[in-house]
């Protein structure tokens, strides 16, 4: 009999407020990559591939539908934010189930939020990013090309205002949908 095991490092992520995040900027409570890229390990000998690494976009919200699919459990009919990542776990060639992914952290009149679509990531009012004065955005909007800049060092917002507008509209539609649930 094989056993399904999942180790998600998000709980240990709470233990240190500021930590080494490799090439990624930010730390816990930040929507920059250093605050949201968290490793996980899933093992089910004989069912899932072993000793492989995946880099498709996924989030903690994806574990419920993923584990339900693996265990043949029917999910409730209400809306669930996560999507199953079983195909991504089984194949490094499978795409992420997310065409667009949203984050929001905190409240108030100017919360921190981010949108990821393809290689683009838009971050509004990032916390704990340690931006130099020269890097600081006057309007609090940062656009990064994650394919070329995983460290989120180069703000492309002024160069690609159409992408900023598209991702901002997507965030606004998403947050309005969440508010009505």
Secondary structure, DSSP 8 states (H G I E B T S, - for coil): ----EEEETHHHHTT-SS---TT----TT-SSHHHH---EEEE-TTTS--S----S---TTHHHHHHHHHTT----SS--S----HHHHH-TTS--S-SEEEEEE--SSS-EEEEEETTEEEEES-SS----TTT--TTSEEEEETTT-TT-----TTT-HHHHHHHHHHHHHHHHHHHT-
